[in-house]
Amino acid sequence: MRCSKGRWRTRFDTTRLVFAFSFRDVEIDLSALTEEDFTVACRMLDQIEAAMSEQERIAHTWVKHLLRASGRMRDYAQWKLVVYARFCPEFHWVPIPEKAS
């Protein structure tokens, strides 16, 4: 099932299209970025890979799991952006809440 979550501001002058769908019981969020924003996002992911320890990654993922499991979808949507906001403050990170499972 595909679901458009709309157009969201990425930076001051750009937007991204956001979609969500499931495949084999895995929920997937997909953002379509401009080429320039994609380059910024790739740089951010490289910085995350280089700077975050395994323990930080585990802790972040565990908190996401706990929030999702308890049905706190708004908190989950905010928490999953914490790392992105830390490494890419130039993007406008807005939580896109999901429905409780």
Secondary structure, DSSP 8 states (H G I E B T S, - for coil): -EEEEEEEEEETTEEEEEEEEEETTEEEEEEE--HHHHHHHHHHHHHHHHH--HHHHHHHHHHHHHHHHTT-HHHHHHHTTHHHHHH-TTS----------
